[in-house]
Amino acid sequence: MLPKSEKKEEITKVDHFLKKEEEKKKLKPNSISVMPLLESPRGVSNASEIATASKRIAALALELGTFYENWVKGSLLHDSPRTNISHDFIRPFKDLNCSTSCWCPAIDTPFFGLLIDTDGLVRESSELSY
């Protein structure tokens, strides 16, 4: 996992480092996979380029806790903080599976209220189903 991934260049640096390590340790090329964590609006905006930056990319993972904290605190995407994270953000992220130029799974965050808000889990699951 590669935290706070925001741009293609970060992935290519990691790819280059891993290539050298695989050669040094006589491992099969591209045997080590990378899963970038998208934790910021910039990372999500660049998701497609991140997904195609290296053959090592196994999946893109959304770290919603950090993203939401940045989004609400800084109101980075809107003039005022938003609360409907499912409709405003998770659905477009899931749509990334269809829009990226390579096959790369998009993994969203777990439902944070699972233990105390089972009604919320059911509601969000039905809202996001395809």
Backbone bond lengths (Angstrom), bond angles and torsions (degrees), N, CA, C in turn:
res aa  C-N    CA-C-N  psi(-1)  N-CA   C-N-CA  omega(-1)  CA-C   N-CA-C  phi
1 M - - - 1.449 - - 1.516 108.98 -
2 L 1.317 114.22 137.02 1.456 120.94 -179.46 1.525 108.14 -117.87
3 P 1.340 117.26 102.28 1.470 120.06 -175.38 1.521 113.16 -69.30
4 K 1.349 113.87 155.05 1.468 123.18 173.32 1.529 113.40 52.93
5 S 1.323 116.76 39.52 1.462 120.81 178.73 1.519 109.45 -70.89
6 E 1.331 115.11 128.82 1.458 119.29 -177.12 1.522 114.53 -129.57
7 K 1.333 117.54 -20.63 1.462 117.86 -177.79 1.525 111.66 -153.23
8 K 1.320 113.49 160.53 1.459 123.37 -176.74 1.533 112.36 -55.58
9 E 1.327 116.77 -40.28 1.463 121.05 -176.22 1.529 112.19 -59.95
10 E 1.309 117.58 -34.21 1.471 120.37 177.63 1.524 110.41 -63.86
11 I 1.313 115.71 -40.31 1.462 120.72 -179.35 1.522 110.47 -68.21
12 T 1.335 117.42 -42.13 1.467 119.48 -179.21 1.534 111.48 -66.21
13 K 1.330 117.72 -33.20 1.472 120.09 175.62 1.528 111.02 -64.66
14 V 1.323 116.00 -44.53 1.468 120.17 178.86 1.524 109.80 -64.89
15 D 1.327 116.78 -41.52 1.460 121.55 178.74 1.527 110.46 -58.44
16 H 1.325 116.44 -46.41 1.471 121.45 179.64 1.539 110.93 -61.58
17 F 1.319 116.45 -44.77 1.468 120.58 178.64 1.534 110.83 -61.06
18 L 1.339 116.77 -46.26 1.458 120.28 -178.56 1.526 111.81 -66.01
19 K 1.314 116.57 -35.20 1.471 120.56 177.31 1.529 110.11 -60.10
20 K 1.331 116.67 -46.15 1.477 120.87 178.56 1.529 111.01 -61.52
21 E 1.333 116.58 -42.85 1.469 120.63 -179.92 1.527 111.52 -65.22
22 E 1.333 116.73 -40.40 1.473 120.01 178.05 1.527 110.60 -62.66
23 E 1.334 116.95 -41.97 1.467 120.99 178.23 1.520 110.77 -64.18
24 K 1.326 115.90 -45.12 1.465 121.36 -178.84 1.538 111.35 -61.19
25 K 1.323 116.02 -39.04 1.466 121.34 -176.49 1.530 112.67 -96.65
26 K 1.334 115.55 6.63 1.462 122.50 178.57 1.528 112.61 55.99
27 L 1.316 114.74 44.05 1.462 121.38 175.99 1.523 109.42 -93.15
28 K 1.297 116.02 158.16 1.457 121.74 176.39 1.536 108.66 -62.01
29 P 1.346 118.03 136.37 1.469 119.98 178.95 1.535 111.88 -56.86
30 N 1.301 115.31 140.11 1.467 123.44 -179.89 1.531 113.72 60.23
31 S 1.317 116.26 26.47 1.464 119.19 178.98 1.530 112.39 -79.14
32 I 1.316 116.78 -16.31 1.462 121.61 177.45 1.521 108.72 -100.15
33 S 1.318 116.04 123.80 1.465 121.37 -179.61 1.514 111.03 -95.51
34 V 1.323 115.24 160.89 1.460 122.34 179.55 1.526 108.46 -129.04
35 M 1.326 116.06 138.11 1.455 121.66 174.23 1.529 108.26 -123.37
36 P 1.336 116.97 98.66 1.461 119.47 178.72 1.534 111.43 -67.03
37 L 1.327 115.71 137.73 1.462 121.57 174.31 1.516 108.17 -97.82
38 L 1.316 116.43 121.64 1.454 121.60 177.95 1.524 107.34 -93.42
39 E 1.334 115.66 113.08 1.463 120.77 -173.18 1.521 112.70 -123.71
40 S 1.332 117.26 6.87 1.461 119.94 -177.26 1.524 109.54 -143.94
41 P 1.330 116.51 160.72 1.464 119.25 175.44 1.532 111.98 -56.75
42 R 1.326 117.49 -38.12 1.469 120.59 178.77 1.526 110.94 -61.91
43 G 1.325 117.45 -44.38 1.460 120.91 178.84 1.514 112.08 -61.32
44 V 1.328 116.31 -42.10 1.463 120.31 179.58 1.526 109.99 -67.44
45 S 1.326 117.55 -41.24 1.462 121.02 178.37 1.524 111.71 -60.66
46 N 1.319 116.41 -32.91 1.465 121.47 -178.37 1.527 112.45 -98.50
47 A 1.302 117.69 15.43 1.468 121.29 -174.12 1.525 112.93 -55.40
48 S 1.292 117.51 -43.40 1.467 120.04 -177.83 1.527 111.33 -64.31
49 E 1.318 116.91 -43.26 1.470 119.09 179.15 1.534 110.98 -69.83
50 I 1.316 117.85 -33.41 1.465 121.21 175.89 1.525 109.78 -65.79
51 A 1.329 116.56 -42.96 1.467 121.67 -178.36 1.524 112.28 -62.43
52 T 1.320 117.10 -29.74 1.464 120.54 -176.73 1.528 113.21 -102.70
53 A 1.328 117.96 7.01 1.463 121.73 -175.47 1.519 113.89 -72.61
54 S 1.322 117.53 -21.98 1.463 120.50 -176.24 1.526 110.50 -158.09
55 K 1.318 115.14 149.87 1.474 120.31 174.82 1.526 110.92 -69.65
56 R 1.304 117.12 -13.39 1.467 121.86 -178.63 1.528 113.24 -76.43
57 I 1.318 118.03 -16.32 1.464 121.10 -175.43 1.524 109.37 -64.96
58 A 1.329 115.46 116.09 1.467 121.18 179.61 1.523 110.96 -89.65
59 A 1.321 116.59 -33.94 1.464 122.78 -179.31 1.520 107.51 -171.64
60 L 1.325 115.23 162.44 1.463 121.17 170.26 1.518 107.06 -105.31
61 A 1.308 116.70 135.47 1.460 120.36 -179.35 1.520 110.26 -119.29
62 L 1.293 115.25 133.28 1.457 122.05 177.32 1.514 108.95 -91.62
63 E 1.331 116.95 124.46 1.457 121.32 175.43 1.523 105.30 -103.51
64 L 1.311 115.15 87.09 1.452 122.23 -170.03 1.527 113.82 -66.67
65 G 1.316 118.13 -32.28 1.465 120.04 -179.08 1.520 111.22 -57.81
66 T 1.324 116.94 -51.89 1.462 121.58 179.58 1.517 110.65 -66.38
67 F 1.336 116.73 -42.81 1.458 120.33 -179.51 1.523 110.29 -59.51
68 Y 1.323 116.87 -49.16 1.455 121.12 -176.94 1.531 111.05 -64.22
69 E 1.331 116.41 -39.64 1.466 120.61 177.93 1.532 110.12 -60.07
70 N 1.337 116.53 -45.79 1.472 120.23 178.52 1.519 111.22 -65.58
71 W 1.318 116.59 -39.07 1.460 122.38 -176.12 1.522 110.87 -66.07
72 V 1.331 116.52 -47.37 1.463 120.44 -178.61 1.523 110.96 -71.85
73 K 1.325 117.16 -46.81 1.460 120.07 -178.13 1.516 112.34 -61.00
74 G 1.302 116.39 -46.28 1.456 119.73 -175.33 1.506 114.13 -97.41
75 S 1.334 117.53 -4.46 1.466 121.31 -174.90 1.526 109.60 45.95
76 L 1.337 114.60 48.89 1.455 120.46 -171.57 1.524 114.04 -68.56
77 L 1.319 117.78 -27.79 1.454 119.40 -175.76 1.516 113.84 -104.34
78 H 1.323 117.35 -17.07 1.461 121.72 -176.37 1.523 109.44 -144.19
79 D 1.307 116.38 165.66 1.469 120.02 178.11 1.521 112.06 -67.67
80 S 1.321 116.90 -30.23 1.465 119.50 178.67 1.522 108.55 -129.28
81 P 1.343 117.17 152.30 1.459 119.79 -179.05 1.515 112.17 -58.58
82 R 1.317 116.43 144.92 1.458 122.57 178.71 1.525 108.02 -107.97
83 T 1.310 115.75 153.93 1.460 118.68 178.55 1.514 112.90 -118.87
84 N 1.340 119.04 -17.38 1.455 120.24 -178.16 1.522 109.27 -87.83
85 I 1.309 115.48 73.56 1.449 121.56 -174.74 1.533 111.83 -63.67
86 S 1.332 118.03 -31.27 1.463 120.14 -179.00 1.510 111.97 -62.31
87 H 1.327 117.04 -52.66 1.455 119.85 -176.80 1.517 112.26 -75.30
88 D 1.321 117.33 -36.16 1.451 120.26 -175.31 1.519 113.53 -78.89
89 F 1.330 117.19 -25.85 1.448 116.78 -172.66 1.516 115.27 -132.98
90 I 1.302 119.25 -50.00 1.464 119.90 -172.64 1.522 111.66 -64.03
91 R 1.322 118.88 -41.33 1.469 119.55 179.66 1.527 111.32 -59.23
92 P 1.355 120.10 -48.84 1.470 117.97 177.24 1.528 112.45 -60.23
93 F 1.337 117.87 -35.15 1.457 120.25 178.67 1.522 110.33 -64.77
94 K 1.334 117.25 -44.09 1.462 119.93 178.29 1.523 110.63 -63.44
95 D 1.336 117.31 -33.95 1.462 120.67 178.35 1.521 111.84 -65.50
96 L 1.323 117.63 -15.99 1.451 121.60 177.70 1.528 110.55 -56.27
97 N 1.339 117.46 -32.48 1.464 120.22 177.97 1.513 111.01 -55.34
98 C 1.326 117.60 -34.80 1.457 121.79 -177.92 1.522 112.37 -86.42
99 S 1.334 117.65 -27.21 1.456 119.24 -170.85 1.521 114.46 -98.46
100 T 1.301 118.44 -18.10 1.464 118.86 -177.56 1.522 110.22 -69.76
101 S 1.307 116.49 150.27 1.454 120.16 -175.27 1.527 112.78 -81.06
102 C 1.316 118.15 -2.69 1.460 120.44 173.41 1.515 108.06 -133.03
103 W 1.313 116.23 160.53 1.462 118.72 178.14 1.514 107.74 -76.94
104 C 1.307 115.67 114.01 1.457 121.49 -178.34 1.523 107.99 -149.86
105 P 1.316 118.43 113.46 1.469 119.65 -179.25 1.530 111.78 -61.75
106 A 1.311 115.37 144.29 1.458 122.21 174.07 1.522 107.32 -109.68
107 I 1.313 116.43 121.58 1.456 121.99 -177.00 1.518 108.20 -107.82
108 D 1.339 116.38 120.63 1.458 117.30 179.95 1.519 110.28 -90.90
109 T 1.301 115.12 178.51 1.450 122.36 -174.79 1.529 111.37 -78.31
110 P 1.328 118.28 155.96 1.467 119.01 174.40 1.523 110.76 -69.32
111 F 1.310 116.58 158.99 1.464 121.23 176.53 1.521 108.02 -73.51
112 F 1.330 117.07 117.39 1.465 121.41 -173.38 1.525 114.27 -67.75
113 G 1.324 117.70 -27.23 1.458 119.90 -175.89 1.516 113.91 -95.02
114 L 1.316 118.05 18.98 1.463 122.27 -172.91 1.527 114.01 -49.99
115 L 1.311 117.89 -43.78 1.463 120.23 -175.23 1.518 113.75 -78.67
116 I 1.338 117.28 -23.91 1.465 118.20 -175.28 1.528 113.86 -118.09
117 D 1.322 117.89 -11.61 1.463 119.95 -175.61 1.527 110.70 -134.80
118 T 1.316 116.68 68.42 1.470 119.89 -178.64 1.527 111.53 -66.92
119 D 1.338 117.95 -30.28 1.471 120.15 176.41 1.538 110.13 -64.37
120 G 1.316 115.98 -39.95 1.463 120.53 177.76 1.523 111.58 -63.74
121 L 1.336 116.54 -39.72 1.463 121.03 177.43 1.523 110.55 -60.76
122 V 1.320 116.88 -46.74 1.469 120.99 179.33 1.520 110.16 -62.59
123 R 1.331 117.31 -43.91 1.468 121.96 -179.15 1.532 110.60 -61.24
124 E 1.330 117.11 -50.59 1.467 119.93 -178.52 1.523 111.68 -65.97
125 S 1.318 117.50 -37.14 1.464 120.37 178.80 1.511 111.18 -62.55
126 S 1.313 116.75 -41.57 1.467 119.35 -179.53 1.529 111.45 -72.44
127 E 1.329 117.41 -32.44 1.468 120.88 178.51 1.514 111.85 -68.65
128 L 1.324 117.53 -31.43 1.448 121.18 -174.33 1.523 114.04 -97.48
129 S 1.314 117.20 -2.89 1.477 118.42 -177.16 1.514 110.25 -72.36
130 Y 1.319 114.78 151.29 1.464 121.19 -179.29 1.506 109.78 -106.79
